[in-house]
Amino acid sequence: MKIQDFKILADENLHRKFVAWLREQGYDVKFVREEPDLIGSKDKDLIPIAYEEARIIVTQDNDFGQIVFTSEVDFIGIIYLRPGHFPGDKHIQTFKSIINQNFDFTPRFILTAENKIDSIKIRIRQLG
């Protein structure tokens, strides 16, 4: 599957501009910050919600990766955008780079994308 084939659960720490851009690109995005029953949820509680709704998680938090490595929890995928707390434009640039790579994904993957000053480094761990 391509990244465009997945629905997204956007963590509440993401910039609204980035989430709006994802929706403009046609992604089905559930934004934690817009869901009153999810605001302030612990990361470990969001993973099963994303899994039940067949969504990947897009976040700036490395906690999600730690949780899936140390717990037996079902998940589809996690995209970890680094460094965190960038303005929306920076994450848009990073996500465009992910799309342009045209990767094929199967469920249970973690993609880390680090936006450096002069490049974007992407690593994928396929956990199968």
C-alpha positions as CSV (number, residue, x, y, z in Angstrom):
1,M,0.0,0.0,0.0
2,K,1.1,3.6,-0.6
3,I,1.0,6.2,2.0
4,Q,-2.0,7.8,0.2
5,D,-4.0,4.5,0.8
6,F,-4.1,4.9,4.6
7,K,-6.4,6.9,6.8
8,I,-4.7,9.0,9.4
9,L,-5.1,9.6,13.1
10,A,-3.2,12.9,13.6
11,D,-1.8,13.4,17.1
12,E,-2.9,16.5,19.0
13,N,0.6,17.9,19.0
14,L,0.6,18.5,15.2
15,H,0.1,22.0,13.8
16,R,-3.4,22.7,12.4
17,K,-2.0,24.0,9.2
18,F,-0.4,20.6,8.5
19,V,-3.6,18.7,9.3
20,A,-5.5,21.1,7.0
21,W,-3.0,20.4,4.2
22,L,-3.4,16.6,4.7
23,R,-7.1,17.0,4.2
24,E,-6.6,19.2,1.1
25,Q,-4.6,16.4,-0.3
26,G,-7.5,14.0,0.1
27,Y,-6.5,12.2,3.2
28,D,-9.1,11.0,5.7
29,V,-7.8,12.6,8.9
30,K,-9.1,12.3,12.4
31,F,-7.4,15.0,14.4
32,V,-7.2,14.2,18.1
33,R,-7.4,17.9,19.0
34,E,-10.9,18.0,17.3
35,E,-12.3,15.0,19.1
36,P,-13.5,16.0,22.6
37,D,-13.4,12.5,23.9
38,L,-9.7,12.0,22.7
39,I,-8.1,15.3,23.8
40,G,-5.5,14.7,26.4
41,S,-5.6,10.9,25.8
42,K,-2.4,8.9,26.6
43,D,-0.5,7.7,23.6
44,K,-1.0,4.1,24.7
45,D,-4.8,4.7,24.5
46,L,-4.7,6.1,21.0
47,I,-3.0,3.1,19.4
48,P,-6.0,0.7,19.8
49,I,-8.3,3.5,18.5
50,A,-6.2,4.0,15.4
51,Y,-6.0,0.2,14.9
52,E,-9.8,-0.3,15.2
53,E,-10.4,2.5,12.7
54,A,-7.7,1.2,10.3
55,R,-5.6,4.4,10.7
56,I,-2.0,5.1,10.8
57,I,-0.8,7.5,13.5
58,V,1.1,10.7,12.5
59,T,2.9,12.3,15.4
60,Q,5.9,14.3,16.7
61,D,6.0,12.1,19.7
62,N,8.5,9.2,20.0
63,D,6.4,7.6,22.7
64,F,4.3,5.7,20.1
65,G,7.4,3.9,18.8
66,Q,8.5,3.0,22.4
67,I,5.0,1.7,23.2
68,V,4.8,-0.6,20.2
69,F,8.3,-2.0,20.8
70,T,7.8,-2.7,24.5
71,S,4.1,-3.8,24.5
72,E,2.2,-6.3,22.6
73,V,-0.2,-4.0,20.9
74,D,-1.7,-4.1,17.4
75,F,-1.1,-1.2,15.2
76,I,-1.1,-0.4,11.5
77,G,1.6,2.2,11.2
78,I,3.3,5.2,12.8
79,I,4.8,8.2,11.1
80,Y,7.1,10.0,13.4
81,L,8.0,13.5,12.3
82,R,11.3,14.9,13.7
83,P,12.2,17.2,15.1
84,G,8.9,18.0,16.8
85,H,7.1,21.2,17.2
86,F,7.9,22.6,13.9
87,P,5.5,25.0,12.1
88,G,3.0,23.3,9.7
89,D,5.0,24.3,6.6
90,K,8.0,22.2,7.7
91,H,6.0,19.1,8.3
92,I,4.2,19.6,4.9
93,Q,7.6,19.7,3.3
94,T,8.6,16.5,5.1
95,F,5.3,14.7,4.2
96,K,5.7,15.7,0.6
97,S,9.1,14.0,0.6
98,I,7.6,10.8,2.1
99,I,4.9,10.8,-0.7
100,N,7.5,11.4,-3.4
101,Q,9.5,8.4,-2.3
102,N,6.5,6.2,-3.3
103,F,7.2,3.6,-0.7
104,D,5.2,0.4,-0.4
105,F,4.0,-0.3,3.1
106,T,2.4,-3.3,4.8
107,P,0.8,-2.9,8.2
108,R,3.0,-2.8,11.2
109,F,5.5,-0.2,10.1
110,I,7.2,2.8,11.7
111,L,8.5,5.5,9.5
112,T,10.7,8.2,11.0
113,A,11.3,11.3,8.9
114,E,13.8,13.8,10.1
115,N,13.8,17.2,8.5
116,K,17.3,18.6,8.7
117,I,18.4,22.0,7.3
118,D,19.5,20.7,3.9
119,S,17.8,17.2,3.7
120,I,15.1,14.9,4.9
121,K,16.2,11.6,6.2
122,I,13.6,8.8,6.1
123,R,13.9,5.5,7.9
124,I,11.4,2.7,7.7
125,R,11.1,-0.3,10.1
126,Q,8.8,-2.9,8.7
127,L,7.6,-5.1,11.7
128,G,5.4,-7.4,9.7
